[in-house]
Amino acid sequence: MFDVALFGSVFVTLFVIMDPPGIIPIFLALSSGRPVKVQRRMALQATAVAFGVIAVFGLLGQQILDYLHVSIPALMVAGGLLLLLVALDLLTGRAEEPTQTKDVNAALVPLGMPLLAGPGAIVSVILAVQRADGPADHAAVWTAIAALHIVLWLVMRYSLLIIRVIKDGGVVLVTRLSGMLLSAIAVQQIANGVTRFIQGGG
């Protein structure tokens, strides 16, 4: 029988970690200046990339990390450094040039990974799949993962309405605030990774 409690637990955990409302200002900053059709495609691409990464790590995550001899803290630090580079682009205005290459890159990195499918979400999914016992539990876990990604797509797609309200000046402000927010997230993630690395003895 489908485990509703397990579904709720996995969904809430991923919702808190991936933070759909928190992605709105960053998505707006990275998608501003693009045609509406391109912005909608970015929302879909980012969601698809995040789901693909999460699915791969859910199925093969522990084996991949073991094979590459990569620890979870190292993954956290690497993701944090990547986010920090993106945050610096937002703060300096270099992320505002709407070229086709940047459209694709922004949807894949940092939106798809590591912002949505970051180390926290990856580890949570790996653990949830490992703890699932039987087909019913696995169905609950994967349904929760799929449902959360649908929420992420809806949030990003309909957040585009905000751009029409705040206009160009508001977008610039949101871009700078997003850079500050993203840099704080990146530094915190790097600090957490270094702390866990030291506590684990390397």
N, C-alpha and C positions, 0 to 999 in steps of 0.2 A: 504494500500500500504506500502511496505517495506520502512522504514525511513532511507535513506542512511546517512543523517546528524547525526542522533542519533547513528547509527552504528559507524561512524567515530569518534564521540565524545567519546564513551565508549572505543573503541579500543585504541585510542591515550592516554586516561587517564590511562588505565591499562598498556599500553606499557611503559609509563613513570614511573609508580609505580613499576611494576614487573621487568623492565629493562633487557630484554633478553641479550643484549651485556654484561652487567655487571655481568651476572651469569656465563659467560664463565670461567674466572680464578678460581672461586670458584668450579665450576663443575670439571674442570681439576684437581684441587688440591685434591678433594674428590674421584675422580675416578682413579687417577694414580695408577699404579701397578696392576690393575685388567686386566683380559683378555678382548679383544675387545668385545666379546659377552656379558660379564657382564657389561661393560661400556655402551653399547647400551641399555641393559635392565634397567640400572640405569636411563638413560635419559628418557625412556618410563615410568618407575615407578614414577619418580619425577613429570613428567607432569601429569600423571593420578591422583596422590595424590593431586596435586595442583588443578586440575580441579574438583575433587570430593569435596574437602573442599570448594572451591569457589561456587560450585553448591548448596551444602547443605546450606551454609550461604545466598546465593542468594534467596533460596526458604524459609528458616526458620530462617534466621539469627537473626532478631530482637526478634522473639519469644524465641529463644534459650538464647540470652543474658539476656532478661527480666526474663526468668524462673530461670536462674542461678544467677540472680542479679549481673551480671558481666558488668562493664562499659567498654567502648572503651579504655579509658586511661589505665585501668588495663590490658586489652588485649595487648596493646602496650608494657607495661613494661615487662609482662611475655614473650612476643616474643623476646624482646631485651635481656633479661637475658639468654634465651636459645641460641640465636645467639652468645652471649659473651662467653658462655661455649665452643661452637664449635670453635670460633676464637682462644681461648686459646689452644685448641687441635692442631689446625693448626700451631700456632706459636711455640709450644713445640715439634712438630713432632709426637705426640701421635696418630694423625689421619692417619698415613701412613701405618698402619699394615693392609694388604689386606686380612682380614678374611671374610668368607661368611656372618657372622652376621653383620659386619661393612658395607658390600656391601648393605645389605637390609636397615640398619639403615640410611646410608648416603642418600639413595634415598628418604626415608620417612622424616627423620629429619637430617639436616636442609633444604635439597633441596626442598622437597615437601611443607613442612611447618616448620618454618615460613618464609623461604627466598622467595619463590615464592608466596605462599598463606599466606601472612603476614597480619597484621592488616590493613595496608593502602589499599591493594587490597580488603580485605573482606568488609571494610566500604564502599568503592567506589561501589562495586557490590550491597550491600544492598540498598544504596541510588538510584542507577540506576534502580534497579528492582522496588523500591517503586514509583519512578517517572514515570515509564512506564505506558502509558494509552492505553489499548486495545491490541489485539493480534499482530498487526503490530509492535508496539513499543517493546513488549516483544520479538518478533522474532528478531528484530534488536539488542537488548541488548544481548540475548543469542548467536546469531551468532557472535557478536563481541567477546564475552568471549571465544567461541570455537576457533575462528580464532587466537586469541592471544596465546592460548595454543598450537596450531599447530606450530606457529612461535617459541615458547619456545622449543618445542621438536626438531624442525629442527636445531635450534641454538646449543643446547646441543649435539645432535647426530653428527653433522658435525664439531663441535669444537674438536672432538677426533683426527682429522687430525693434529691438532697443536701439540699434544703430540709426534707424530712421527717425527716432525721437531725439537722440542726443546730438546728431549731426557731427560735422568734422571736428569742431572744438572739443566736444565731449569725448570723441574717440581718442584724441591726443591725450586728454587727461586720463582716460581709462588705460591707455597704453602705458603711460608712466607709472600709474598705480599698480598695474599688472606686473611691470618689471620689478617694482619694490616687493610685491607679494611673492613673486616667483623666486627672487633672490633669497628671501627669507626662508622659503620652503627648501630651496637648494642647500643653503648653509645648514639648516636643521638636519636635512637628510645626510649630508656629509658628516656632520658631527655625530649623528646616531651610528652611522656606519663605522667611523673611526673608533667610537666607544665600544661597540660590539666586537670589533676586530681585536682591540686591546684586551677586553675581558675574556675573549676566546683564546687568547694567547697566540694570535696570528692565524 
